[in-house]
Amino acid sequence: MIRTLLPSFLAACLAFTPLAAQEAPWRHGAALLDEPRYPQGFAHFDYVNPNAPKGGLVRLGALGTFDSFNIVVAGVKGSPEQGLGLVYETLTTSALDEANAAYGLLAESFSYPEDYSSVSFRLRPEARWHDGKPVTADDVIFSFETLKANSPTYAFYYANVTKAEKVSDREVKFTFDEKGNRELPQIMGQLTVLPKHWWEGTAPDGRKRDVTQTMLEPPLGSGPYRLKTFEPGRNASYERVKDYWGERINVNVGQNNFDEIRYEYYRDATVLLEAFKADRLDFRTENSARNWATGYDFPARQEGRVILEEFPFRATGVMQAFVLNMRRDKFKDQRVRRAFNLAFPFEELNKTIFYGLYERPSSYFYGLDLASSGLPEGEERAILESVRDKVPASVFTTPYTNPVNDSPETIRNNLREADRLLKEAGWEIRNGRRVNAKGDVLTVELLSSSPNEERVFLPYKASLDRLGIMASVRTIDDVQYTNRTRSFDFDIATGLWPQSLSPGNEQREFWGSQAAARDGSRNLAGIADPGVDALIDRVIFAKNRDELVAATKALDRVLLAHDYVVPQWTSLKQRTARWNRYSHPDTMPRYGGAAFPTIWWYDEAKAAKTGAPR
C-alpha cells in the first residue's frame, strides 16, 4: 500500500492550527504560476510503470575522469563522479510531465506566505540515512551553511537567504531578504541534504573528514543507491539500497528500478563509442551528428539487438555558442563581436560535417515559447520601454537574425560586413594582419576540450584568418579546460545554457553583473550590463505566466542585440542508442526526454534475445 504524502494524523492536527498557520498552508506540492498537476495523496506520477520489476545492471559511459565524491566543492576543486546524484536527495523533487512544480521528497510538506518572504519544510519522520540515523533539521541547516560557505555557485544561488533556523527536529525555516520572488521557496526545496554527523565524524583511517577538500571515501547518503565499488578515474558502481526508506512514497513509485548502475570512464569519445558497440556499455546519448549518421552501421544494430531512438526535448530551451570573453579588451566592442558572428560558416559545417542534422539557435531560449521573434509588441514592448535608456535602440527596430553563409556570395558579403565593422571599431588591415592604432595584432585562441571539436573549430579559424585575425585552436584535457573556464582564462570557449519553461533566479548566474566578477560562475562572457540586470529582475518577479513570457522575451532580445556570443548549433531531439535489454512506459513524460535510467527497467525477455544478460 502506498503511503500518502501527508499522513492522516498530520492532516487532523492541521485542522486545529491557528489562523496564522492557515494563512500559510502546508502543501504537498506547488507550481510556480498555477496549481500543481498532482493532488494531495496521489499514488504515483502518471508516466511511471508502478509495477516495474526491480533488477538488472545498466552500464553507462562517461567522458573524462573523476577524483572526488565530495559534491560540496564540485564546482571549485577536482572532478566529481557523475553518479553522485543517486546517493543524495533533496527536500523536494519535480514531476517530468509538468513545468516547474515541486513535490515533497525528504520533506513531507512545505509552507510559504503569500509574499514569498520565507519557506518552511517538515521532514518525513521515516527519512533515514543509509546508516539508519534519521534525517533531521540539523542536517538541512548544516547542508545549507556548508554549501553556501564552500561553493561560490551556491553562495550566489542562496544569496537571498538571510536566516536558516531550526523550528524542531523535523522542521526548518528559511527567511529571505526580499519579497515577491516566487522561485525562492522552490530553490530551497532543491537543496541537497548532507549528513551532518558523518561529515563531522572520522574516516575509517582515523582522520577527521574535511568537507572543504576532495575525497575518495564512499559518501553516506539517504538516496535510493549507495556506492558499491570504484576505481579512481576509471569506474564507479552504485547498488540499489534494498531497505531504502523512500521506496514506496508516491514520488518514487516506479522509479529507481535497476539493482546496479555503473559508470565507465573513457578519455576519448571515439573509444567510448567503440566500447558501446562492443557491448561494454548499455545506453548512450549520441551528441555527434556524424556518429548518428554513420557510426551505428554494425551487425548488432542490423539484427535489432541495438535500438536507436529519438526523444523530443520539450522542457529545455538552449543556447550553445562560442563565448567571447569580454574581460579581454578586444571583445568589449559590440561591432567586433558581431564580426565574429558574421564569419562563422555554420551552413557549410552543417552540410559537410553535421549531415544536416542541426539547427542554429537564434535565441537564448531556443525551442521554447519564451524565445523572442519579430519586433516587440504589447507587454514585451512596455517592459522594454521601461528600460529604454539602458538597452540598445535596435531592439525596438531590428529583429535579431543569425548571419547566413550558405553560398559563396553570402560568405563574401558577410566577410565584407565583418571587415567594415572591424574597421569602425579601430581594427585595420596592415600587411595582411588586423591591428589597432597601437599596432596590436588581433589574436584569438579558440579553446577546446576534445580533439573531435577541431574539425569544427578549424574551418572557423580559416574564416577568421581571411579577416586578418590571427586565430589558433588549442585542445586541452577536460580538467585543464574546466579550470581555465572556471577562472575565465580564455579568449573564446564554448558555453551551453539550458533554460527551463519558467526562468528565474538562475538568470542572475548566467548573465548578472555580480556573477561576472565571480570565478566559477556561468556568466562566461563577463556580462555586466544594467539593462540586462533590470530585465532579469522583471523575469524573477513576474506575477503571472503572461508577464513571465513577456519579460523573458525582452531579456532574450536584449542579450541577442549585444552579440555576446556566436551561436553554434543545436538539436531539439535527444538521440539515444541502447542494447535492447530495457523497457520504458508506453507513455513517456512530456518534459523528460529519454528519462533514462530513472523510469526504465531491466526486461529479462528482451535481454534473453539480445544476449549476455545483465
N, C-alpha and C positions, 0 to 999 in steps of 0.2 A: 504494500500500500504506500502510495506517495504521500509524504508529509507536506502539508501546506506551508507556504512561506510565513504566514502569521498564525501561530498556534492559537487554539480556541481560548486557552486561559488568558493569553495576552489580549485578545480581542475583548474579552469580558472586562479586563482591567481598564482598557482604554475607554470603555463606555462610561466610566466614572471619573475620568480625568477632568480637571478644572478647565474653565473656559480658555485660559491662556494656551493650554496644550492643544485644545481643539482648534485654535486658530492656526496652528502649525501641525497638521495631522501627520501621523506616522504612515508612511507609504511603503507598499511592497515594490513599487516601481514608479518611474516618472519619465516623461519625454520632455524635450526642451521647449517645444512650442505648441504642444497639443497633449492629448491623453495617450497613455501607453496602450499598445495593442492588446496586451495580455492582462486579464483581470486578476484581482487577488485570489489566490487559491488555485491558479491554473495548474494543470497536471504536468505539462511539458510544452516545449516550443513546437509549433505546428510542423516544422520542417524536419524533425528528427524521426528516426525509427525507434520507438520506445522499447521495442523487443529486439534490438540489435544484439547479436551474440558478442560475448567478450572472448578475446583470444587472439593469437597470432602475433606476428612480428612485422614491422614495416621498417625498411632501411631507407634513409634519406641522405642525399648528398649535400655537402656544404663546401663552398669555395673559400680557401684561405686557411686559417688556423685558429686556435684558441689557447689561452694561457691563464684563464681565470674563471671561477664560479661565483665571483662577487659582483652582483648587479649594482651595488651602491656606487662603485667607481667605474662602471662600464663605459661611461662617456668620457672618462678622464684618463684612466690607466688600463693598459692591457687590452686583450681581445676576449670578450666573454663568449662562453659556449652558447650555441644558438638555441638549445633546448631548455634553457633555464626557466622559461615561462611555464613549463609543465610542472615545475616543483612548487612555485609560489601561486598565491591567489590575491585577488583584490577585494575591496569591500563590496563592490557591485560588478555586474557583468552586463553585456549587451546582447540583444537578440539580432540575428542576422537577416531578419525579414522586415525590419522597420528601421527608420532613420533616427539615430541618436536617442535611443531610450536606454534606461538603466534599470536593472532588477537586482535585488539583493543576492549576494553570494556569501561572503563571510558575514555580512550584515543581513539580519533578517528583515530589517526595515530602516528607513531613514526619514528625516523630517527637516524642513526648512520653512522659514516665514515667507510671506508674500513678497517682501522686499529683497529676498535672497542674501540677507546680511550674515547668515550663518547656516550651518548644516550639522545635524547630529546623526549618529549611526548607533544602532543597537545590534550587537554581535549575536550570532546564533549561539545558544548555550551548548550545542553539540559540536561546534567547530573545534578541531584539535590539530596540534602539530603532529608530525609523524612519530614523535617520542611519547605521545599520549597526553601531553600537557595542554590545557585549554588555551585558545587564542583570546587574549584579553585587551582591554583598552590600553594597558601599558604597552603592549606590543604595537598597537596602532600609533600611539604618540611617539614611541621610540623610532618607528619606521619613518614617520613624517620628519622628525627632527634630524635623523641621521641622513636621510636622502637629501634634505634641504641643505645640510651643513657640508656635505661632501661632493655634491654634484651641481655644477653651475646650471645645468639644464633644469633640474628640479628646483633649485633656488629661484630661478626665474619663473618657473611654472607655478610655484606656490607663493609667489611674492605678495599676493593679496591676502594671505592668511596671517592674521596678527596674533592669534591665540589658538592653541590646541589644549583642551582641558579634559581631564577625566571626570566624568559625572558619576560613574560607578564602574565596577569591574567589567561590565559589558556595554557601557555607553560612553561615547566620546563626542565632544563638540568642537567644531572648528568655527572661529569667528573671522569675518572678512573686514577689510578696511574700506570697502566700497559697497554700495547698494545697487541693485538692478542688474548685476552681472549674472544672468540666468544660468551660465555654464559652470560657475564655481562649485555648486553642490555636486555636479556630475564629475568635475575634475577631481574632487576629493574622493569620490567613490572609486576612481581609478587607481587610488593609492595601493601600491604593492606592499603587503604587510609582511614584516620580517619578525623572526622570533627573538625577542629581547634577551631572554635567558640564555639562548645559545650563543649569541654574539658576545655577550658579556662573560661567557664561560671560557674554558680552556680546551684546546685541541687535544687529540689523543697523544701527541708528543709532549704535552705538558705546557706548551706555550699559550699565553693568553691571546685569544683571537683579536685581530685588528681590522675593524671594518673599513679603515682608510686605505688598505692595501689589497692588491690582488692575492688570490689564494686558489689552491687546487684541492682543498678539502671538500668532500661531498657536502653540500649545504643541507640544512634542515628546513623543510617547508611544510605546508599544510595541504598542498595540491594533490591531484589525482595520481601523480607519478613521483618517484624518487630516483635519484641517480644510483644506478646499479654498478656499472663498471666504466672505466675510461682509460685512455692513453693520451697524455697531454699532446694537443695539437693534431691528433690522428683520429680519434673516435670517442664517442660517449654514448652509453646506453641507459635508457630510463625504463624502469619497470613499473607497471600499474600497481598501486597500493591496494592490496586486497581488502583491507579494512578501512578504506578511505571514508572519512566521516561524511563527506558530501555526496556520495554516490547516488543517493535516492532523492535528493532535493530537486525540485522541478527544473531549475535552470541547468541541471547536469544530466537529466534523464536522456538516454540515447546517445550520449557523447562519451569520449574517452574510452573507446571500445577495444583498443589494442593492448595486449599484455606487455608488449615491449616496443619502444620506439628508439631507433638507433640512428645516430648521425655519424657519417663517414666523411672525413675531410680530405680535400684534394687541392693542390696548389695550382692546377692548370685546368681550365674549363674544358679543353678537348679531352683530357684524360678522364674527367668527370663524366662526360657523355659516353665515352667508351666503357666506363665502369657500369653504367646503366645498361648498355647494350649487352654486356657480358653477364647480366643478371646478378650484379653485386649490389645494385640499388633497385628499389621497387617503384619509386614515384619521383617525378621531377617536373618542375615548371620550366618550360623552354623559353628563354629570353632572346635567343638568337634566331633571326629570320632565316638565315642560311641553314642552320641546323633543322629548323622546322620544315623547310622546303626540300632539303636533300639528305639530312642526317639520319633518317629513320627507315631507310630502304634496306632492311635486313630481314633474314628469314623469320625471326620471331614475330615481327610486325606483320609480315605477309601471311603468316599462319594464324593470326588472330590472338597470339599469346601476349602481344603488346598492343595496347589500345592508346590511340591519340584522341584527345577530346578537348574541345574549347569551351570555356565558361565565360559568360559576359561579365564585364565589370560595370556595375550599376551604382555602386555606393561611393566610388572614388573618382574624383577628377584628378588630373595630374599635369604637372609641368615638369618636363625633363629638358635640361638645357645646358649649354656651355655658360658658365657663370664668369662674368668679367669682374674681377676683384677691384672695386672702386677705392680700396685702401691704397692702391697704386695710382699715382697722379695721372698716368697715361689713360686711365679709363674714367676719369671724372667727367669728361665732356660727353654729353649725350650724342653728339654727332659722331664721335669716334665709335661709340658702342653701336650705333645704327650701321656704320660702315662695316663692322664685323658681321652684322646680321646679313647685310647685302651680299657678302662674299661667300656665305655658306651654301654649298651646292647640294641641297637636300634632294632635289628631284633626280639628279644624276645618281646619288647614293642609293636612293630608294629603288631605282631601276636596276642598277648594276650589282648592288650588294644585298639589298633587303628584299629582293624578289617582289617588290610592290606591296609588301605586307604592312607597311607603316603609314601613319598619317603624321603631319607636322602640327603639333599643338599651337593653337592661336589664342590661348587663354591660360591663365594660371589655374583655372577651374575647368579645363577641357574635359568634355564628356558629361558635364552636369548642366542643369538649368540655371546655374549660377554664373555661367560664362557670359561676358559682355559681347554685344554684337551691334552692328549699325551705329546710329547716333543715340545718345541718351535721351530718354523720354520719361515723362511722368515723375514718379517718386525718385527714380535714379537721378534724373536731371536736377531735381530740387536738392538732393543731397550734395551733388557736385557744385551747385550754385552756392551752397553754404560754405564751401572751401575754395571758391573760385580763385582767390588771391594766393592760394597755396599749391595749385595744381597746374600742369601745362595747359595752355589755352587750346591746344589741339584736341583735347578730349571732347570739346563741345562742337568741333567742326570736322574732324577727320577720324573715321573708324580705323582701328589698328588692322593692318594686314601684314602677313609674312611676305617677304620678297619671294618671287617665283623664278627659279633658274631652270627652266625646262627646255631651253633651246639655245643655240649659240648666240642668237640675237639678244635674248633676255639676259643671258650671262654678261655679254658685253655692256648692255645698258646698265645693269646693276653695278658692275665694276666702275663704270664711268661715274655713277651717282656716288658710290663709295669714295672715289677719288676726290670728287667735289667737296663732300662733307669733311674729309680729312684735311683738305687744303683750308677750308673755312676754319677748322679747329687749330690751324697753325702747323700742320704737318705737310711739308712739301717733299717733292722728289728731287734728290740730288745724287747724281752718279748711280742711279738705279735704286737708291735706298730712301725710305721715308724718314725724314728728320725734321726736328723743330728748329726754332730760331737759335737755340743754343748749340745746335749741331748734334743733339742727342738722337740716336737711331731708335726708331720704334721697334723694339724687340718684344716678343711674347713667347712664353713656354706653355704648350698645351700639356697638362698633366694627366696621366693615365695610370690606372691600376691593373690593366690587363693587356697582354700582347694582342689579343683579339681586337681591341679598340683601335689599334694602329691603322687597320685597313679603312677606318672611317676618318681618323684624325689626319692621315697623310694627304688625302685629297683636299681637305680643308686647308691644310698648311700650304699646298700648292696654290690654292686660290688666293691666300693672303700674300704669298710670295709675289704674285702678279701685281699686287698693290704696293710693292716695295717694302712690305712689312717683313722683318726678319723673324720668321716663326720656326719653332722647333717643337718636336714631340718627345716627351720624356716619360718612359714607363717605369714605374717603381712597384715594389710589392705592396700588398694590402695594408700591412702595418704602417709602413712609411707614408702611404697615401692618407691613411686615417690621421696620423699625427700631423701631417702638413696641412690638411684641410681643417683640422681642429684649431690650429694656430693661425689659419688664414695665410699660410706661407705658399702662395701660388699666384700666377697670373690668371690662368684660365683653367678651371676644373669643371667637372660635371656635377650638376645639382639635380635633385629629384625631390619634389614636394607633393606628396599625396594629400588630397583635400577631401573632406567629408561632405555629406549633404547639408550639414549645419555647421559652418565655420564659426570659430570663436577665438578663444584666448591664444590658441597656437599661432594665430596670425602675428601676434607680437613677437613670437620666437622666430618666425620666418622673415618678417620684413621690418620689425620695430626698431627704432633708434637705439634703445637700450641694448638690444641683442647684438647690434652691430659692433659694439665695443667689448663683447664678452666672448672669450675663447670657447670654442666648442658649440657655439650656437648654430642654428640652422640659417641664420642670416649670412650666407656665404658671400653675397655680393657687397655687403657693407652698406646697406641702405639706411640712411639716416635723414629722413625727409618729413617735415611737419605735416604736409598734406597726406602722406601715407599714414602717419600716426593717427591723424584725426579720423580718417576713414576706417582704420582698424577699430577704433573705439565705437564708431557707428555700427559696425558689424557686431561687436561684442554686446552692445547694449540695445540691440534691436528688440522691439517689444512683440513683434509678431512675424509670421513667415514672410509676408509681403515686404515688410521693411528689411528683413534679413536679406532677401534676394536682391532688393534694390541696392542696399549698401554694399553687398559683396560684388555686384556688377560694377559699381562705381570704383571700388578698390581695385578690381581687376583692370579696369580701363586705365586707371592712373599708373599702375605698375607697368602695363604694356607701353604706355606713352613715353615712359622714361627709358625704354630699351635697356633695362638692367641685364638682360640675358639674351642669348641667341638660342631660340627654341630648337631642339634636336628632333626627336621622333618619338612616337608612342603608338600603342595599340590599345583598343578598348576591349580586348579579349585576353583571358588567361589561357595560354596554350599549355596543355599538360600531356605527359606521357606516363604510362604505368604498365607494369606487368599485371596481367588480368587475374589477380588474386583477391580483389577487393570490390565491395559494392557500396553504393550510396543510396539515399532515399529517392523515391520516384520524383518527388517534388523538391527541388533544391531551393535553398533560401535566396530570395531575390537579391540581397545585398552581400552574399557570402562568397561569390566566385566559386572556386572548387571546394572551399571549406574542408580541405584535406590536411591532416587526418581527423579533424575534430568530430565530424558526424559520420564518417565512413566506418566500415567494419571488415574484418577478415572473412572471406567467403570460401569455405572449405571445398565446395563443389567446383568453383572456378579454379581454385588452386590445384585441385587434383588433375584438371585438364591441362593446366599451364605447365605443370612440372615443378619439381623441387619445392614441395610445400614448406611454408614458413610457420 
